Amino acid sequence: MDSPWLQGIIDTLVGADLLCGSVIPHRNRLAVILIDSAFETACRSYLQHKVRIKLNESHKHRENLISTMKSRLNGIDPTVWDNINYYYDEIRCDFYHESAGKTITDIAVLDYRDTVEFVIDAAFGTKVRPLVEKQLVATQEADRAEEVAVEPGPAISVVDAKDRTTKVLVAVGSVAPKNVEDVNDFFKREGDSLRLKPEEFTSVLARHSGSKKLFYFDKPDRCWRISKHGRKKLEAAGQEESNA
């Protein structure tokens, strides 16, 4: 990758792709928020690193940021900016601030993603989609490398688990759920009172991603599994319980 500041942008777009390919109920809503985050990061990186503009307080405001971008990328058709403004004003803001229960179609997400990537390509003189696809393949290969043989079960019961993350780890390690309903069914069968809303399950998954991720999405089987790091955390929790 020629520009080091592009890596974070690529990673964010990879995250959006992973969400779109998951079974999380509100995956498209979350993907739109990530795509828009990649767009704003790209705008600031372009102005700072390519155009060498010293960003100030005014550039924290979306309208000023877009206005500056339009003045520097005046070859881009106005309809492209109109499209981005529409998704931001009518969809992204509503999703982020107000309507957690709403979502949009797969086609609409792809349309917004393609529009954002078009602007990024024009700004940086590159093609980000091949970079995203390459990173996506590398991420999926890393996930496969994390797979472990199925074991009899976690070293701790869900009832004995002391916090929500550990309870979700036990559930995922036990049943490889496709969605939050599978997790809640497991809690019910095991006699645990915890019940998660879809956004709560998503939050647990999102907080424990990255290099120390506890969970990963198995695309061939379309279910969630725990990583080697997640299994080690479960083993440690079981050891703490046995020593208590």
C-alpha positions as CSV (number, residue, x, y, z in Angstrom):
1,M,0.0,0.0,0.0
2,D,1.6,3.3,-1.2
3,S,0.0,5.6,1.4
4,P,0.3,4.4,5.1
5,W,-2.6,6.7,6.1
6,L,-4.9,4.6,3.9
7,Q,-4.6,1.5,6.1
8,G,-7.1,2.7,8.7
9,I,-9.5,3.6,5.9
10,I,-9.1,0.2,4.3
11,D,-9.6,-1.6,7.7
12,T,-12.8,0.3,8.3
13,L,-14.2,-0.7,4.8
14,V,-13.1,-4.3,5.5
15,G,-15.1,-4.1,8.8
16,A,-18.2,-2.9,6.8
17,D,-17.8,-5.8,4.4
18,L,-17.5,-8.3,7.3
19,L,-20.7,-6.9,8.8
20,C,-22.6,-7.1,5.5
21,G,-21.6,-10.8,5.3
22,S,-22.6,-11.6,8.8
23,V,-26.0,-12.6,10.2
24,I,-26.2,-9.7,12.7
25,P,-29.8,-8.5,12.3
26,H,-28.9,-4.8,11.9
27,R,-25.7,-5.4,9.9
28,N,-26.6,-2.9,7.1
29,R,-27.3,-0.1,9.6
30,L,-23.9,-0.7,11.3
31,A,-22.2,-1.0,7.9
32,V,-23.5,2.4,6.8
33,I,-22.1,4.0,9.9
34,L,-18.7,2.4,9.3
35,I,-18.7,3.4,5.6
36,D,-19.4,7.0,6.5
37,S,-16.7,6.9,9.1
38,A,-14.3,5.7,6.4
39,F,-15.4,8.6,4.2
40,E,-14.8,11.3,6.8
41,T,-11.4,9.8,7.8
42,A,-10.5,9.7,4.1
43,C,-11.5,13.4,3.6
44,R,-9.3,14.5,6.5
45,S,-6.4,12.3,5.5
46,Y,-6.6,13.7,1.9
47,L,-6.7,17.3,3.0
48,Q,-3.9,16.8,5.6
49,H,-1.5,14.5,3.7
50,K,-2.2,15.1,0.0
51,V,-3.2,18.7,-0.1
52,R,-1.2,19.7,2.9
53,I,-4.0,21.8,4.5
54,K,-3.7,22.4,8.2
55,L,-7.0,21.3,9.5
56,N,-8.7,23.6,12.1
57,E,-11.8,23.6,14.2
58,S,-14.0,24.5,11.2
59,H,-13.2,21.2,9.5
60,K,-14.8,19.3,12.4
61,H,-18.1,20.4,10.8
62,R,-19.3,18.1,8.1
63,E,-20.5,20.9,5.7
64,N,-17.1,22.7,5.9
65,L,-15.2,19.4,5.3
66,I,-17.3,18.6,2.2
67,S,-17.0,22.1,0.9
68,T,-13.2,22.0,1.1
69,M,-13.2,18.5,-0.6
70,K,-15.4,19.8,-3.4
71,S,-13.1,22.7,-4.0
72,R,-10.1,20.4,-4.3
73,L,-11.8,17.6,-6.3
74,N,-13.8,19.8,-8.7
75,G,-13.7,17.1,-11.4
76,I,-16.2,15.0,-9.4
77,D,-19.8,15.3,-10.7
78,P,-22.1,17.2,-8.2
79,T,-24.5,14.2,-8.2
80,V,-21.8,12.2,-6.4
81,W,-21.7,14.7,-3.5
82,D,-25.5,14.9,-3.5
83,N,-25.6,11.1,-3.1
84,I,-23.2,11.2,-0.2
85,N,-25.1,14.1,1.4
86,Y,-28.4,12.1,1.1
87,Y,-27.0,9.0,2.8
88,Y,-25.5,11.2,5.5
89,D,-28.5,13.4,6.2
90,E,-31.3,11.0,5.6
91,I,-29.9,7.7,6.7
92,R,-26.6,7.7,8.6
93,C,-27.6,10.4,11.1
94,D,-30.9,8.8,11.7
95,F,-29.3,5.4,12.2
96,Y,-26.6,6.8,14.5
97,H,-28.6,9.1,16.7
98,E,-32.2,8.0,16.6
99,S,-33.4,4.8,14.9
100,A,-31.5,1.8,16.2
101,G,-34.3,-0.5,14.9
102,K,-34.1,0.6,11.3
103,T,-32.0,-0.8,8.5
104,I,-31.6,-0.5,4.7
105,T,-31.4,-2.9,1.8
106,D,-28.2,-4.6,0.7
107,I,-28.3,-2.7,-2.6
108,A,-28.5,0.7,-0.9
109,V,-25.5,-0.2,1.2
110,L,-23.5,-1.2,-1.8
111,D,-24.5,2.0,-3.6
112,Y,-23.2,4.1,-0.7
113,R,-20.1,2.1,-0.4
114,D,-19.3,2.4,-4.2
115,T,-19.9,6.2,-4.0
116,V,-17.6,6.6,-1.1
117,E,-14.9,4.5,-2.6
118,F,-15.2,6.5,-5.9
119,V,-14.4,9.7,-4.0
120,I,-11.5,8.0,-2.1
121,D,-10.1,6.7,-5.4
122,A,-10.3,10.2,-6.9
123,A,-8.6,11.8,-3.9
124,F,-5.7,9.3,-3.5
125,G,-5.3,8.2,-7.1
126,T,-5.8,4.6,-6.2
127,K,-8.3,1.7,-6.4
128,V,-9.4,0.9,-2.8
129,R,-11.7,-2.0,-3.7
130,P,-8.8,-4.4,-4.6
131,L,-7.0,-3.3,-1.4
132,V,-10.2,-4.0,0.7
133,E,-10.6,-7.4,-1.0
134,K,-7.0,-8.4,-0.4
135,Q,-7.3,-7.4,3.3
136,L,-10.6,-9.2,3.6
137,V,-9.1,-12.4,2.3
138,A,-6.2,-12.1,4.7
139,T,-8.6,-11.5,7.6
140,Q,-10.7,-14.6,6.7
141,E,-7.6,-16.7,6.4
142,A,-6.5,-15.5,9.8
143,D,-9.9,-16.5,11.1
144,R,-9.6,-20.0,9.7
145,A,-6.2,-20.3,11.3
146,E,-7.9,-19.4,14.6
147,E,-10.3,-22.4,14.3
148,V,-9.8,-25.1,16.9
149,A,-11.2,-28.6,17.2
150,V,-14.5,-28.9,18.9
151,E,-14.1,-29.7,22.6
152,P,-16.6,-31.2,25.1
153,G,-17.5,-27.7,26.2
154,P,-16.3,-24.6,28.0
155,A,-14.5,-25.1,31.3
156,I,-17.1,-23.0,33.1
157,S,-20.9,-23.0,33.2
158,V,-22.8,-20.0,32.0
159,V,-24.5,-19.7,35.4
160,D,-21.1,-19.5,37.1
161,A,-19.7,-17.0,34.7
162,K,-19.3,-13.6,36.5
163,D,-19.8,-11.1,33.7
164,R,-21.7,-10.7,30.4
165,T,-18.8,-11.2,28.1
166,T,-17.8,-14.5,29.7
167,K,-21.5,-15.7,29.5
168,V,-21.5,-14.9,25.8
169,L,-18.2,-16.7,25.4
170,V,-19.7,-19.8,27.1
171,A,-22.7,-19.6,24.8
172,V,-20.7,-19.1,21.6
173,G,-18.3,-21.8,22.6
174,S,-21.1,-24.2,23.3
175,V,-23.6,-23.8,20.4
176,A,-21.8,-21.7,17.7
177,P,-24.9,-19.4,17.4
178,K,-26.1,-17.8,14.2
179,N,-27.8,-15.0,16.0
180,V,-28.8,-13.6,19.3
181,E,-31.9,-15.8,19.5
182,D,-29.6,-18.9,19.6
183,V,-27.6,-17.3,22.4
184,N,-30.8,-16.5,24.4
185,D,-32.1,-20.1,23.8
186,F,-28.9,-21.4,25.3
187,F,-29.1,-19.2,28.3
188,K,-32.7,-20.4,28.9
189,R,-31.8,-24.1,28.6
190,E,-28.9,-23.6,31.0
191,G,-31.1,-21.8,33.6
192,D,-29.4,-18.5,33.3
193,S,-31.5,-15.3,33.6
194,L,-29.5,-13.2,31.1
195,R,-31.3,-12.3,27.8
196,L,-29.6,-10.1,25.2
197,K,-31.1,-7.7,22.8
198,P,-29.6,-7.9,19.2
199,E,-27.7,-4.6,19.7
200,E,-26.3,-5.9,23.0
201,F,-25.0,-9.1,21.4
202,T,-23.5,-7.0,18.6
203,S,-21.8,-4.7,21.1
204,V,-20.1,-7.6,22.9
205,L,-18.8,-8.9,19.6
206,A,-17.6,-5.5,18.4
207,R,-15.8,-4.6,21.7
208,H,-13.8,-7.8,21.5
209,S,-12.4,-7.7,17.9
210,G,-9.0,-6.8,16.6
211,S,-5.7,-8.5,17.5
212,K,-7.1,-9.8,20.8
213,K,-10.5,-10.8,19.4
214,L,-12.5,-13.4,21.3
215,F,-15.0,-14.1,18.6
216,Y,-15.0,-14.6,14.8
217,F,-17.6,-15.2,12.2
218,D,-17.4,-18.5,10.4
219,K,-18.6,-17.5,6.9
220,P,-18.9,-21.1,5.5
221,D,-21.2,-22.2,8.4
222,R,-22.6,-18.7,8.9
223,C,-22.2,-18.8,12.7
224,W,-20.2,-17.3,15.4
225,R,-17.3,-19.1,17.1
226,I,-14.7,-18.3,19.7
227,S,-11.1,-17.8,18.8
228,K,-8.1,-19.4,20.4
229,H,-7.7,-16.3,22.6
230,G,-11.4,-16.6,23.5
231,R,-11.0,-20.2,24.5
232,K,-8.0,-19.3,26.7
233,K,-10.1,-16.6,28.4
234,L,-12.7,-19.3,29.1
235,E,-10.1,-21.7,30.5
236,A,-8.8,-18.9,32.7
237,A,-12.3,-18.2,34.0
238,G,-12.9,-21.9,34.7
239,Q,-9.6,-22.1,36.6
240,E,-10.6,-19.0,38.7
241,E,-13.9,-20.6,39.5
242,S,-12.4,-23.9,40.5
243,N,-9.9,-22.1,42.8
244,A,-12.6,-20.0,44.5
